[in-house]
Amino acid sequence: MLRFSTFVIYLRTRCAGILAPVPILKLPVTLLTLAAGIMAAQPVSISGPSVPELAAYDDVITGIMARYSVPAAQFAITRNGKLIFAHGYGTTDIGGQTAVQPDSLFRLASLSKQLTAVAILQLWDQGKIDLDRPAFAYMPDLQPLPGGQQDSRLSRVTIRNLLQHSGGWDEGVSPDPLDQTVEIANQFGKIPPASSSDIIRAMLGRRLNYDPGSRFAYSNFGYLVLGRVIERLTGMNYEQYVRTKILAPLGIERMRTGNTLAAGRIAGEVAYSSPGNGQTVFAFGPASLPIPYGGGFYLECMDANAGWVASAPDLLKFWNAIDGRLGGPLLSAAAIAQLTARPSLPEYSGSVYWYGMGFHISPDSWWHDGYLDGTRTLAVRSNSGFDWVALFDKVSDPDFSAELDAKLWTILSQTSNWPTNDLYPSFATPNVSRPAIQTQDGVVNGASFQRGFAAGSWVTIFGSYLSSTTRSWTGADFSGSSLPIALDGVSVTMGGKPVAIAYVSPGQINVQAPSGLVPGAVAVEVFRDGMSSGPALAQLSQFAPALFGYAAGGSVYAAAVFPDGALVGDPARVPGARLARPGDQISLYGSNFEASQAGLMFSRAQPLGSLASVKIGGVTASVQYAGLTGVGLYQVNLLVPNVPDGDQVVSLAYGGVAAPGILIGIRH
């Protein structure tokens, strides 16, 4: 997420991308001897097809790794869309034995921003977005906390401002809200860490640092907002949209947004190295974690600005497809002109360098770099037909980006014998319809669709390509009293345990969480026709009460019924429903109150150990019964208290945990 220094930009723009070699520091002979001995004893392993004419790239990458103690790296380069070099370096586990492969996966950090920018410009090409329309007009559902004072200038922040980092937020003046996921979650009374939507709502109640469109200030938050705009315009989760509409047509299947915790490492993903631990961003588990794995940031909420995971060859496929060097083009010539245009900002007046839309633009190239604790990345698209990507699993101090960039450009200028073969066919052909779980809150409470669920209760999984059919279980799917653990070739595991499945569709699966798991992070994996989604992390809680609801008139109402079975609701909106009156007996239905038996049907109601507490409109209701009445289904019987007419909030709590508020209609 860091940028190159102003000095490096100056050198690049003045020297047309060909820099003088970096001077070599002359060390005392004894130190040189010692260093040589260490390097000889621990050579950096290299994997991938040998390309003798480009061996200089191996020398640069391995030299950087040895000099800055980087455990793992990857480098690939294309020429006019052909992959001519792809190597992995070091080992995937720090101190381990598994060699990094040319297609191993690395976190991309801010190399994620180009995916977001291209998605926005693709929607612009389709006439679905206006770059000069206020950005927050696309998400009226997100509002600040009650009583929050909005900065009037927010209404002037445009999509163009967000793409060009001129939206009004300056991380050098105010903290980056993506580093405040615990504080923001606490502000909203939610279990940390905060989601991207929570972060936006918090920022809607804060003042801007400067007038939108008046200057450049790098903003991760601006790109987080763009991800949510994509969701509102497409009706799809951000990651799902990018994977299915941009990457899959290019034959890119393994790129995805990553998991924060080490338990969520994807098959083939490297480990990340960073000194020290930090305070956890999670509400469970150890209080201290390694910084790249939850002790510093929450990767899932960074999806649109820094959350993607990829290999260098796959990322190069995407970069080459933007304007049609390989596949695509993803964008029209008009959209490319928008992407590369000089913003009308004072710092770019007369400059040969500027930040366009998701890319730094200079006379010889488009480029970007990325930084997270445990990650350093660089991608360059030269105007001469070459594209390259370098990925590292460690950030070093001093920063090695300037040295790396200079040496890679020097090799380009000095090489005259280029390979003509294409290595892309040597990589396995991916199955782009592999099941994929939405990374950010893709496994959630089946009643509230929020983070956190209890064993034995209903859980909803969101994603893409999860199933080739859409249906609920039927009697034929049961085996005696055992619930089905597979439907139409789809099965799911949580913490390695098979789970019962009630509903499957391409974008959603409903399952029952298994018993016997320890509360905390749990890995969830979907299998379809023998293909695995890979793990996504979810939060298993001891108590996670939530009420089922239904949408009507733009609001969500409790799925409550009268003793005669009639639904509680406005008959003008829901035929056959009727509004509740004080003194009426009604039943609320929910899930995830506490751990319960999983995988089996049962014949008798099972009361909870204690009654849930319920308030309607702030007035305590008389609860007569609370317990399981079906598989994972809780029923709460109560008398409606004397509250005013209109929509009133139902507040339920169990085990000291409050359920998300939901409405009920009252009429005397």
N, C-alpha and C positions, 0 to 999 in steps of 0.2 A: 504494500500500500504506500510505500515511499516512492518518491520521484528521484530522478537523477539530479545531481546538484546543478546550480546555475552555471558553474564553471565548466562542467562537462558539456552542457548544452551549448555554451559559447564556443568551445573547441570544435564540437561536431558541426555547427553551422558555419564556422569560419574555414574549416578544413575539408568541407564536402565529404565528411564521413571517414576520411583516411587520417588517422592520428599517428603521431610519432610514437615509436616504441616507448613503453614505460621504462625509465631508468632502473637499473638493477642495483639494489643496495649492496654495498661491499661489506661483508661480514668478516670478522676475524677468522683466521684459518681454523682455529679450534672449533668454532661454532659451525663453520661450513662442514668440517669433518663429521661432527656430531649429527648435523642435519642430514648429511648424505647417508650416514649409517642408519638413521631412523627410517628414511625413505626407502632404502634398500631392503630393510627388514620388513616393511609393510607396503609393498607395491599396491597401487590401486588397480583392482581388476577391471577389465573392459569386456563388455559383451556386445555382440552384434556383428554383422557382416564386415569383413576387412575391406577397407578402401584405402590402399597404400598412398594414392595421390593426395589424399586429404588427411594424412596422419598428423599434420600440424594442429588440427582441431583436437585430437587426442592429447597432444602435448599441452595445449592451453588449458583444457578442462582438468586434466590430472594435476597439472602444476598449481592451478587455483585450489584444488581440493587439498593437496599436500600443504600448501602455504597457509591455508586458513582452516585446516583440520575439518574439512567437510566430509561426512561419511558417504553420502550418496549424491549422484548427479546424473543428468541425462542431457544429451545434445543431439539435435537433428537439424538438417538443412535441406531445403528443396531448391530446385532450379527450374523455373518455368513450370511449376506444378509437379515435377518429378522428385521423389524422395531419393536423394543421392547419398545420404549419410545419416545413420541413426545408431547411436551407441548408448549403452548404459554403463555407469561407472560406480564402483564401490559395492556396498551391500545394503539390502533393504532393511535389515535390522542392525542397529548400532552395535558394533562388535560381533555381528552374526556372520553366517557363512553363505547366505542366499544372495547370489549376485543380482544387482539391478539389471533388468533387461531393457532393451530399446523401447519396449511398450509398457514398462512399469508405470504406475500412476503416482503423480505428485500433486500436492496442493498448488493451485495457480496463483493465489493471492489476487492482486489487482489485474492480472491477465484475464480475470473474469469479466471485467468491465466491457471488453470488446463484444462479448456475447450479448450483453444487455443493450449496448448501443446499436448493434446490427439488428436485434429484434425490434427495437423501436423504429429504426429507419425502414425495416421491412414492412411494418404496419403503416408507416407514412407512405411508402410506395403503393400500398393497397387502399389508400384514402381513408384509413381508419383513425388517424391521429393528426392533429394540427400541432406542429412544433412550437408555434407561438401562442398556444392556448395555455391558460394557467394550469399547472400540473395538478393542483389539489382539487380542481373541478372534476377530475376523473374519479375521485374517491370521496364523494360526499358522506359515505358511511363512516368515515374515520373522523372522529371529533375529539377535542381535548377533554380532559376531566372537567366535570361540572365546576363552574367558577373560574376556569382557566381563562386568561386574557390573551387572545390571539393578536399577534402583530399584524397590523393592517397590510403590511407589505407582502405577506404570504400570498395574497390574491394576485400579486404581480409576478410570482415565480413561474416561469414557463418551462415546458419540456426542453426547449433549447438551452435555457439556463442550466438545467440539471445536467444535460449532456456535456456542456462546456465548462462545468464547475464554476458557475457564476450565479448560483442560486441565492446567496446571502449568508451561507454558513462558512465559518473559517475555523478550522481545527487548531490553528495557532492562537486563537483568541478564546474560544470556548471548547470544552472537552468534546471529543468525538462521542456521540451518544451510543455508538456500537461498542464502546468500552464501558458502558454504564448499564448493562443488561440486568444486573442484580438490583441496583437502585431503582430503575424504572419499573421492574416487576413489583418491587415493594410499594412503589408509589401507587400502583394500580391494584394492590391487594392480591396479586397473583403469585403463583409459585415461580421462583426464578428458574431459568433466565427469561427475560422478556422476549416476545416474538417481534418480528419486524413491524407488524401493525401496531403493537404497543409502543414501540420506539417512535413511530410516526406520530401517534396521538400525544406522546409526551412532548415531542418537538413542536407540535402545533400550539402548545402553551408556553413556548419560549420565544424570546425576541431574536430576530436576525442580527447578524454581526455587521451587515452592510446592505446597501440598497441592491436588490436583485439586478443583475445585468450590468453593474458598474465596474466590476473587476473580477479577476480570477482568484479563487482560493480552493485548493483541492478538497473535495468533499465526498467521503464514502457514503454519507447519509443521502446525498442527492441520487446516487445510483441505487441505493436501497429503495427510495421512493419510486424510481423508474420501474423496478421489478414489480411493485404493486400496481402501477399503472398498466403494465402488460397484463396482469391478472384481471383487472377490471375490463379491459378492452376485449380480451379473448375468452373470458369465462373459464380459463384453465389456470392451474398453478403455474407459477413462473418457470420452475424447473421442467415441468411437464411440457410447457409450450416450447421451450428452447430445444429440449431433447427430441420432440416429435416433429416439430415444424422446421427446425433449422439443421440439427445434427443428423437425424435419421435419414433424410434424403441424401446426405453426403456419405452414408455408410459408416457413420461414427456412432458407436453403441456404448462404449465404456465410459465416456465422459459423463459426469454427474456432479451434483453438489455433495460435499463431504460431510462426515460426522466429526463432532468435536472430540469425543472420548476415544481413547486408544482401543476400547472394545469394539468400536465401530469401524475399524480399519477395513477397507475394501480389499478383496483378493487382488494381490499384486501391488498394493499401495505401500510405499516406503514408510519408514518410521521417521519422526521429526526430532531434531536435536536442538535443544536450547538449554542454557544453564539455569539451574534453580527451579523452584516451584513458586506458585502463587496461590492466592485464596481462590477456592473453587467458585465457579459461577452457578453451580448446581445446588439444589436444596437437599441433596442426598449424597451419600458417599463420604470420602475423606474430605476434611476441611482444606487440605492443601493438595494441589495436583501439579504435574509438570505444566509449564506455561502453554505449550502447544496443544495440550490435551485437557483443557478446561480450567487451568490455573491462570488464565489471562483473558480469554475471549470465548464467545459462543459462535462457532463457525456457521451453524445452521441459519442464523438470522442474517448472515453476511452473503446469502446466496447470490444476489444480483451485483454485488460490488467486489467480493473477494472469496466466494465460497466454492468455486468449482475445482474439481480434481480431474486430471487428464494425463495422457502421455504426450511427449513432444511431437511424435508423428501425427497423432490425431489432432492436436491443436493446430499444426501446420495445415492439415486438410481444411480446417475451418478458415484460417487466414487466407489460404489460396483461393477459397471459393467465394470470398467476399466480392471480388470483381471478375471472377471467372478464370483465374490461372489454372485451377483444377476444380471441375464441377461448377455448379452454380450457373451464372452469377447469383449470389444471394441478394444483391442490391442493383438497382438501375443506375445508369450513369448520373441521373439527377440526384439520386440518394448519395452516391459517392461524392458528388460535388458538395452536398450538404456536410458530409462527414469530414471532408478535408478543408472546407472553407475557413478562412481566417476570421475568427470572431471579432466583432467590433468592440474590443476592449482596449483600454489605454495602453496596457503593457505590450500589446502586439503591434502598435503603430510603428510602421517601418521595419518591423522585425522579420527575419527570414524563418523564424521558428514560432510555432504556436501549438496550443492544445485544441484539436478539432472536436470531434464527437467520439470519445472513447479511445482516441489515439493521439499521441504526440506527432506533429507533422513538421518535418524538416526538408530541406531541398533534396536530399537523397533518399528519404525513407519515411515510412510510418513506423512507430515503435511504441512500446510501453514496457514498464518493468513492474515488479510486484514484491511486496514484503509482508510477511507475517512472522511472528516468532516461530522459528523452525523452518522457514521457507524463504527462498530468494529466487526470483524468476526474471527472465528477460525474453522478449520476442521482438523481432525486427523484420520489416518488409522493405527490401531495397527496391528502388525504382529500376534497377537493372535486371529484375527477374528472380532474385534470390530472396528466400525467407528462411529465418532460423529461429530456433527456440532453445534456450538453456534453462534447465530446472535444477535447483539445489535444495537439499533438505536441512539447511542450516543457514542462519544469518551470522556473519562474522563482523567483528569490529576491529580494525577499520573496515568499512564497507568495500567489497571487492568489485562492485558493479562497474565503476569507471575503468578499472584495469581490464576486466573481462570484455567490456564493450570495445575498448581501443584495440585489443589484440584480435578480436573476431573480425573487425573491419580491416585490420592490417593483413590478415590471412586472405581475405577476399581480394584485396588489391594486388597481392603478390602471387595468386594462383592463376595459372593459365591453362593447366590441363585438368579439365573438369570431367567427371564420369558422365556417361550418356545413358546408363541403365536406370531403371526405376525400381526401387526396393519395395514400394507399396504392395505389389502382388505377393511378396514373400511373407507378409503378415496374414494371419488367419482371417478368413472372411467372417465378419461379425454377423450376428443375428440381431438386426436392429429392432425386432419386435420382442426382445427379451423383456420379461416383467421388470418393472421398476417402481420402487416405493418412493413417494414424495419424501424428500429428506427433512425439510423443516415441518415439524408437526404433521407428519404423514401417518402416524399411528397414534390415535387419540381415543379419548373416552367416547363410547358409542352413543351416549345421551347428549353430552354437551359439546362434542367435537373439540374439546380443549385438552391440553396436556394432562396426563395422569389418569390411571385406571387401576382397578383392584382385581386381584385374582378371582376367577369364576364369573366375572361380569363381561358385558359386551364392549367390544373394541371395534373401531372402524379404521380400516387401512385405505389410504388414498394413494393413487399412483397412475401408471399407464401400462397398457398391455398386461394387466393382471390376470385377465381371463378372456377367452374367446367367446364366451356365452354370458348371458345375463339371466339369472334365475335365483330363486330361494330354494331352500331344502324342501323336500317332500317326504312323505312317509316311506317311500321306497329307498330313501338314502340312509335310513336308520337300521342299526343292527341291534335288535332287542331294545334295551334302554340306553344303549350307547349312541351318542350324537355322532354324526358323520364327520370325519376328519379330512375328507376330500370331496370335491364337487367338480365334475367335468374336467378332471386332470389338474385341478388346482389344490394345493395344500399349503399350509402355513406352519412355521415353527416360531416359538417364543422361548428364548433361552435354551434352544435346542430341543424343546418339547413340542410334540404335535398338538394342534389346537382344533377345537370343533369349529366348523364353518357353517354359517346359516345363509349367507348370500354371497354371490359372486357377480362381478361385471367387469368390463375392461378398466374402469376407473375407480372401483370401490369394492372392498370385501368386508363383510361383517363376521367377526370371529369371537369366540369366548376365550378369554385369557385363561391359561392353565393354572392349576393349583401347584403349591409347593415351591414357588419362586420367591427369592428374597427381594423385598422392596428396593428399588433403585433403578439403575439403567438396565434395560433388557434388550437384547438383539432380536429383531424380528426379520424373518426371511420368507419370501413368497416363492413357491415353486410352481411352474406351469409347464406341463408337457416336458418335464425333465430339465427345464431351464430355471436357474436361480436368479433372483433379483439382487443377491448380495444383501448384506445386513443393513438395516436402518435401526437407529436407536430410539427407544421409547421409554417412558417413565412409569414404572410399576409402583403404586402407592398402597399404603395400608388402608387408607380411607380416601375415597374420591367421589363423594355423592354428587349426582347430577340427575335432573328431571328431564324426561322426554318432553318434547314440545312439537308444535306445528306452526307454520308461518301463515299469517293472514294480515292483509292490509299493511304490509311492510314491517310488522312486528312479530315476535315469537311468543306464543301462548303455551301454557302448560297443557299437556295432553291429559286433562282431568275428566272424569266421568261421574255421573250421578248413579245411585244404586240401580236405576232402571236401564243403565247402559248408555244414556244420552250423553253426548259430548258437551262439556262446558265451553261455551263460546257464543259469539254474536250470530244469531240466526240469519242476519242480513249478509254475513260473509260465509258462514258455514251452514248449509241447509240441515235442519234437524237438530242443531245445537240450541242451547239456551243458556242465558247468563245465570251465574250463581247469586243466591241471596244470602244475607247473614242468617245463620242457623241451619243452612243446608248441609247435609252430609255429602262429601265428595271424596273421590279417591284420586290421588296423584300416583304417577308411575315413573320409576327411575331405574338407575343402574349404578354399579360401582360403589355401593355404600360401604361394603367391607368384603374381606376375602370369603369366598364360599366355594362349595364343591363345583368341580368342572367336569365336563365330558359325559354326564349322565342326566337322564330325565329323573324327576322325582314326583311323587304322587300327593304329598301333603305340604301345606304351607309351613314355612319355617320362620317363626318370629325372630326379629333381631334381639340381641341381648338387651338393648335399651331403645326407647322410642326416639325417633328423630324429633328435633325441635323445628317448628314451622311458624313463621310469621307471614301474615298477609297484610300488605299496606302498613307494616310496622307494628301490627297488633298480633299478639300471640294467639295461635289457633289451638283448640283442644284436639290433640292427636289421640286416636283411639286404638290404632294398630299400625305397626310397621314391620314388614318382613318380606321374605321371598315368597312369591306366588307362582313363579315359573322359572325356567332356566335363566339365571342372571337377571331376572326381572323383579324389582322391588315395588311393593304397593304400600302407600301411606294413606290411611283413612283418617279424616278429620272433619270437624265442624267449622264452617266458615264464620269468622268473627264479625263483629259489627264494625264495618268499615264503609267509607263513602262509595257512592256509585262511580263507575268508570274502571279503567284499567289499573289494577293494583299489582305491585311486585310481590311475588312469592319468594320468601327467603327461607331456605331449608339448610339445616346443619346436622351433621352426624359425625361422631368421633372427633369432635373439635374442629372439623373441616366444613366450611361453608360451600354449598353448591352455587353455581352461577345463578344469578337472579333471572326470573322468568315471569311473564305476566299472566294474569287471570282477569276476566271480565266480571264485574260485580254490578248488580242492579237490585235495589230494594223492591 
